[in-house]
Amino acid sequence: MTSALAQGFPNKPVRIVIPFAPGGTSDILARLMQPHLQAALGQSVVVENRTGANGNIAVDMIAKSAPDGYTLVLTDLGNLTISPSVMKLPFDVIRDFSAVTVLAYTPHLLAAAPDRPYTTAAELIAFAKANPDKLNYATAGLGSAPHLAGALFAHSLGLKITFIPMKGGAEAIQQVAGGHADALFNGMIATLPHVKSGKLRGLAVSSATRNELVPDLPTVIEAAGIKDFVTGSWQGFLAAKGTPPEILERLYVEIEKTTKIPEVAARLKELGAEPVLYKPAQSDTWRGREVENWAKVVKDTGIKLE
C-alpha cells in the first residue's frame, strides 16, 4: 500500500505549514521555493502560517497528521532540537517525525536599535555590565534558537539581561527597530534587510567566520571572545513519522533541484543562506545529534525559561 501511495504522489495539493508569522526566515524560504516546487510536483503547493507556542502548535499538527507527505512543516530545526531541553512538548522530537531535508543554515545577527548608545558589540557588552537588567532583549519565543543564542551570550559573559518573548522573529525585529526593545539575535535572512536599511544596527554575526554579506561585522567569537560561539537558523522540512521513504525521497529531490534553479540559488546567496540539503536519513541523524548537543548546553549553563 505504501508503494502504491508513493507511485501516485502527489495527486492533490501539498501544504507547507510555517510555525511563525509572515516575514520570518521560514516564511521567506517557503515563499521563495513555493512556485518552483508547485511546478515540479504538478500540484498546488500551499504555504500556511500557523503560529503559537514558539512554533510548537504547528509542529504538533504535523506530528498528528497523516503520514502521506501532503502536509509538511518548514521550520527552524534549531528551535525544535532545543525545545526538549527547556519545555514539555506534546510530541517527541525524535520519534514523531520523518525528515525530508535540512535545507539551509544561516547565522544569527546580533543587532541593536539604531538610537542606542552602543555602536559595537563591545560597547553593548560594556553597557550591559554597567547596567544589570537594563538591557532588553527581544526574542522569537522563549526556548527558541534566538533566545538560547542570547542566553548563551549572556551566560558566557556574566551579563544580566531581560528577555522579552515575541510571536516570532518578524515581531522581534519590529520591536527593536521601533525602539521598544534594545537588541536581539535573529536569523540573517529576516534580519539583514533591516540592517541594510538602517532600521537595525548590526553588531556581530554568530558564525565561525565572518560572512561575506557583512564582512565588516565581527563574529561573536571575535567581538566577545566567547570560544566556539556558533549559533544560527537551521531550516528544514519535516513530515509525520511513517511517511513512505519513496515520498520523502521525491520531496527531497524536488527541493534539492529547486535550490539549484539560478534565480533561487542567487536569492539564497543574497539572503546569506548556505544550502545544506542533507538527505532524509542523514537529516534524522543530524536532528538526534543536535538534541543531545543542546541538552548539554542547557545543562552546563543552567539556562531556564523565565
DAMO-V63389 format. One record per residue. N is the residue number from 1. RES is the residue in three letters. SS is DSSP state (alpha for helix, beta for strand, coil for the rest). OMEGA is omega as a letter, one per 30 degrees, with the letter a starting at -180 (* if undefined). D_LAST is the distance of its C-alpha to the last C-alpha in whole Angstrom. Layout:
# DAMO-V63389
n,res,ss,omega,d_last
N,RES,SS,OMEGA,D_LAST
N,RES,SS,OMEGA,D_LAST
This chain:
# DAMO-V63389
n,res,ss,omega,d_last
1,MET,coil,l,48
2,THR,alpha,l,45
3,SER,alpha,l,48
4,ALA,alpha,l,49
5,LEU,alpha,a,46
6,ALA,alpha,a,45
7,GLN,alpha,a,49
8,GLY,coil,a,48
9,PHE,coil,f,45
10,PRO,coil,l,44
11,ASN,coil,l,46
12,LYS,coil,a,44
13,PRO,coil,l,41
14,VAL,beta,a,38
15,ARG,beta,l,34
16,ILE,beta,a,32
17,VAL,beta,l,28
18,ILE,beta,a,26
19,PRO,coil,a,22
20,PHE,coil,a,21
21,ALA,coil,l,23
22,PRO,coil,l,26
23,GLY,coil,l,26
24,GLY,coil,a,24
25,THR,alpha,a,25
26,SER,alpha,a,26
27,ASP,alpha,l,27
28,ILE,alpha,a,30
29,LEU,alpha,a,31
30,ALA,alpha,a,31
31,ARG,alpha,l,34
32,LEU,alpha,a,35
33,MET,alpha,a,36
34,GLN,alpha,a,37
35,PRO,alpha,a,41
36,HIS,alpha,l,42
37,LEU,alpha,l,40
38,GLN,alpha,l,42
39,ALA,alpha,a,45
40,ALA,alpha,a,45
41,LEU,alpha,l,44
42,GLY,coil,l,47
43,GLN,coil,l,44
44,SER,coil,l,42
45,VAL,beta,a,38
46,VAL,beta,l,36
47,VAL,beta,a,32
48,GLU,beta,l,30
49,ASN,beta,l,27
50,ARG,coil,a,24
51,THR,coil,l,21
52,GLY,coil,l,18
53,ALA,alpha,l,15
54,ASN,alpha,l,14
55,GLY,alpha,a,18
56,ASN,alpha,l,18
57,ILE,alpha,l,20
58,ALA,alpha,a,23
59,VAL,alpha,l,23
60,ASP,alpha,l,23
61,MET,alpha,l,26
62,ILE,alpha,l,28
63,ALA,alpha,a,27
64,LYS,coil,a,29
65,SER,coil,l,32
66,ALA,coil,a,35
67,PRO,coil,a,36
68,ASP,coil,l,38
69,GLY,coil,a,37
70,TYR,coil,l,37
71,THR,beta,a,33
72,LEU,beta,l,31
73,VAL,beta,l,28
74,LEU,beta,a,27
75,THR,beta,l,24
76,ASP,beta,a,22
77,LEU,alpha,l,22
78,GLY,alpha,l,20
79,ASN,alpha,a,17
80,LEU,alpha,a,19
81,THR,alpha,l,19
82,ILE,alpha,a,16
83,SER,alpha,a,14
84,PRO,alpha,a,16
85,SER,alpha,a,14
86,VAL,alpha,a,11
87,MET,coil,l,11
88,LYS,coil,a,14
89,LEU,coil,l,17
90,PRO,coil,a,20
91,PHE,coil,l,22
92,ASP,coil,a,23
93,VAL,coil,a,23
94,ILE,coil,a,26
95,ARG,coil,a,28
96,ASP,coil,a,28
97,PHE,beta,l,29
98,SER,beta,a,32
99,ALA,beta,l,31
100,VAL,beta,l,33
101,THR,beta,l,33
102,VAL,beta,a,30
103,LEU,beta,a,31
104,ALA,beta,l,30
105,TYR,beta,l,28
106,THR,beta,l,27
107,PRO,beta,l,25
108,HIS,beta,l,22
109,LEU,beta,l,23
110,LEU,beta,a,21
111,ALA,beta,a,22
112,ALA,beta,l,22
113,ALA,beta,a,23
114,PRO,coil,a,27
115,ASP,coil,a,28
116,ARG,coil,a,25
117,PRO,coil,a,27
118,TYR,coil,a,26
119,THR,coil,l,28
120,THR,coil,l,27
121,ALA,alpha,l,25
122,ALA,alpha,l,26
123,GLU,alpha,l,26
124,LEU,alpha,l,22
125,ILE,alpha,l,21
126,ALA,alpha,l,24
127,PHE,alpha,a,22
128,ALA,alpha,l,19
129,LYS,alpha,a,20
130,ALA,alpha,a,22
131,ASN,coil,a,20
132,PRO,coil,l,16
133,ASP,coil,l,13
134,LYS,coil,a,16
135,LEU,coil,l,16
136,ASN,beta,a,14
137,TYR,beta,l,13
138,ALA,beta,a,14
139,THR,beta,a,13
140,ALA,coil,l,14
141,GLY,coil,l,11
142,LEU,coil,a,8
143,GLY,coil,l,10
144,SER,coil,l,13
145,ALA,alpha,l,15
146,PRO,alpha,l,15
147,HIS,alpha,a,11
148,LEU,alpha,l,12
149,ALA,alpha,l,15
150,GLY,alpha,a,13
151,ALA,alpha,l,11
152,LEU,alpha,l,14
153,PHE,alpha,a,16
154,ALA,alpha,a,14
155,HIS,alpha,a,14
156,SER,alpha,a,18
157,LEU,alpha,a,19
158,GLY,coil,a,17
159,LEU,coil,l,15
160,LYS,coil,l,13
161,ILE,coil,a,12
162,THR,beta,a,9
163,PHE,beta,l,8
164,ILE,beta,a,10
165,PRO,beta,l,10
166,MET,coil,a,14
167,LYS,coil,l,16
168,GLY,coil,a,17
169,GLY,alpha,a,19
170,ALA,alpha,l,22
171,GLU,alpha,l,19
172,ALA,alpha,l,17
173,ILE,alpha,a,21
174,GLN,alpha,a,22
175,GLN,alpha,l,20
176,VAL,alpha,l,20
177,ALA,alpha,l,24
178,GLY,coil,l,24
179,GLY,coil,a,23
180,HIS,coil,l,20
181,ALA,coil,a,17
182,ASP,coil,a,18
183,ALA,beta,l,18
184,LEU,beta,l,17
185,PHE,beta,l,18
186,ASN,beta,a,19
187,GLY,beta,a,22
188,MET,alpha,a,26
189,ILE,alpha,a,28
190,ALA,alpha,a,26
191,THR,alpha,a,25
192,LEU,alpha,l,28
193,PRO,alpha,a,30
194,HIS,alpha,l,28
195,VAL,alpha,a,29
196,LYS,alpha,a,33
197,SER,alpha,a,33
198,GLY,coil,l,31
199,LYS,coil,l,29
200,LEU,beta,l,26
201,ARG,beta,l,27
202,GLY,beta,a,27
203,LEU,beta,a,26
204,ALA,beta,l,26
205,VAL,beta,a,26
206,SER,coil,l,24
207,SER,coil,a,27
208,ALA,coil,l,29
209,THR,coil,l,32
210,ARG,coil,a,32
211,ASN,coil,a,32
212,GLU,alpha,l,36
213,LEU,alpha,l,34
214,VAL,alpha,a,33
215,PRO,coil,a,35
216,ASP,coil,l,34
217,LEU,coil,l,31
218,PRO,coil,l,30
219,THR,beta,l,28
220,VAL,alpha,l,24
221,ILE,alpha,l,26
222,GLU,alpha,a,29
223,ALA,alpha,a,27
224,ALA,alpha,l,25
225,GLY,coil,l,26
226,ILE,coil,a,24
227,LYS,coil,l,26
228,ASP,coil,l,26
229,PHE,coil,l,23
230,VAL,coil,l,23
231,THR,coil,l,21
232,GLY,beta,a,22
233,SER,beta,l,23
234,TRP,beta,a,25
235,GLN,beta,l,26
236,GLY,beta,l,28
237,PHE,beta,l,30
238,LEU,beta,l,29
239,ALA,beta,l,31
240,ALA,beta,l,31
241,LYS,coil,a,32
242,GLY,coil,l,36
243,THR,coil,a,37
244,PRO,coil,a,40
245,PRO,alpha,a,40
246,GLU,alpha,l,43
247,ILE,alpha,l,41
248,LEU,alpha,a,38
249,GLU,alpha,l,41
250,ARG,alpha,l,42
251,LEU,alpha,l,39
252,TYR,alpha,a,38
253,VAL,alpha,a,42
254,GLU,alpha,l,41
255,ILE,alpha,a,38
256,GLU,alpha,l,39
257,LYS,alpha,a,43
258,THR,alpha,a,41
259,THR,alpha,a,39
260,LYS,coil,l,42
261,ILE,coil,a,44
262,PRO,alpha,a,45
263,GLU,alpha,l,43
264,VAL,alpha,l,40
265,ALA,alpha,l,40
266,ALA,alpha,l,40
267,ARG,alpha,l,37
268,LEU,alpha,l,35
269,LYS,alpha,l,36
270,GLU,alpha,a,36
271,LEU,alpha,a,32
272,GLY,coil,a,32
273,ALA,coil,l,31
274,GLU,beta,l,33
275,PRO,beta,l,34
276,VAL,coil,l,33
277,LEU,coil,l,35
278,TYR,coil,l,35
279,LYS,coil,a,37
280,PRO,alpha,a,35
281,ALA,alpha,l,35
282,GLN,alpha,l,34
283,SER,alpha,l,31
284,ASP,alpha,l,30
285,THR,alpha,l,31
286,TRP,alpha,a,29
287,ARG,alpha,l,26
288,GLY,alpha,l,26
289,ARG,alpha,a,26
290,GLU,alpha,l,23
291,VAL,alpha,l,21
292,GLU,alpha,a,22
293,ASN,alpha,a,22
294,TRP,alpha,l,18
295,ALA,alpha,l,18
296,LYS,alpha,l,19
297,VAL,alpha,a,17
298,VAL,alpha,l,14
299,LYS,alpha,a,16
300,ASP,alpha,a,17
301,THR,alpha,a,14
302,GLY,coil,a,12
303,ILE,coil,l,9
304,LYS,coil,l,6
305,LEU,coil,l,4
306,GLU,coil,*,0
